[in-house]
Amino acid sequence: MSILRPFLSRVIRQGQLTVIAPDGSREVFGTPAAGFPDVTVRFASRKGMRRIVLDPRLGAAEAFMDGEMAIEQGDIMELIQLLRANTPWDRGSKLKDRGPVGEAMDWIKTRINSINRRSRSRANVAHHYDIGNDLYRLFLDADMQYSCAYWPREDMTLEEAQEAKKAHIAAKLALAPGQRVLDIGCGWGGMAITLAKLADVEVLGITLSEEQLALARERAAAAGVAGRVTFELIDYRDLAEREAGRFDRIVSVGMFEHVGAHNFDTFFRASANLMTAEGVMLLHTIGRFGRPGSTDAFTRKYIFPGGYIPALSETLAASEKSRLIVTDVETLRLHYAFTLRQWYARTLAHRDEIVAMMGDRFFRMWTFYLAGATAAFESGGMGNYQIQFARSRHALPLTRDYMAAAEAAYL
């Protein structure tokens, strides 16, 4: 009997997973079912199997990354989909690979790992974003939007969905010519450049990534908006001390996940202080459905050190302390799943270039990351929130009609 049987026999009920041990023996878990993949994995050593027994999530990732577990039928996306689909969050199921003590330890490690003082924040950003712009060009859209796209129609291209996302966000900012806009976590500059073009505003984009900063500046110059769009390598906390009350609008897309629960209050206090009395902010963030939780060990170690996905309750509670008014909340339930599947497909299509650039182990790690994230948004407890805040109840129109009108005009 495989040492994996106690775990897999509890989890795999629908769909089929065949496990081939190092000695060639086979065990089959689950039964074929419509909508569930059939996957076959082969272990090169018992060490790889033991790693999964000791820590199913991190162990499976590292066994796959190190070549101790190979997928002979299906791929890593289908393997993780099979596991997640058998334990869907919205049906009250759970991948039971942790007891109460293990969950408590994950909670503690997440909180310690995400304290994120200034020097640690910069190092964490460099770990993920300074690995080379060429990698990101291979799987992102042409504008290099590394965040959830917006899919009014499922048959859109990734480029169309990312353009729709920017228009959707711009509409919620209620922009007017001449406003000063701050983009916290500006990435490669696409959002800042788009806002300047759409609404004749001035934009300051800030980042902690040197790679992103250099390319964002190049792109602003190439787009002919360098006079109205500037970028700076600075922490939002330091900017708040220097630029209090200077911005009419703030946008932050895909950055709040890096703030860390310890700094939620600080982030909203800084944001409130940076805005004018009539200021408005649009926060686009990955969010956790249900109550607060913890970051898994694989993500903490390899992908986003210092990162933490917030529950909506945590986010809103922190904003209330700075007397920000929550003026609108939208939950994007499946939009990131669609986005991630596009990124995954493009990553596979550029396998040879990525392996030549980063190596086989990195490629396997990256596909594991994208596949795991996809499953989390399709059947796990993750989604996206767009939350609009204002300092004054008079800062925005009385109804939401202005959003739809502006969005239609921008597209």
Secondary structure, DSSP 8 states (H G I E B T S, - for coil): --TTHHHHHHH--BEEEEEE-TTS-EEEEEE--TTS-EEEEEES-HHHHHHHHH-HHHHHHHHHHTTSEEEEES-HHHHHHHHHHTS-GGGT-------HHHHHHHHHHHHHHT---HHHHHHHHHHHHSS-HHHHHHHS-TT---S----SSTT--HHHHHHHHHHHHHHHTT--TT-EEEEES-TTSHHHHHHHHHH--EEEEEES-HHHHHHHHHHHHHTT-TTTEEEEE--HHHHHHHSTT-EEEEEEES-GGGT-GGGHHHHHHHHHHHEEEEEEEEEEEEEESSS-----HHIIIII-TT----BHHHHHHHHHTTT-EEEEEEEESSHHHHHHHHHHHHHHHTHHHHHHHH-HHHHHHHHHHHHHHHHHHHTSSEEEEEEEEESSTTSS-SSTHHHHHHHHHH-
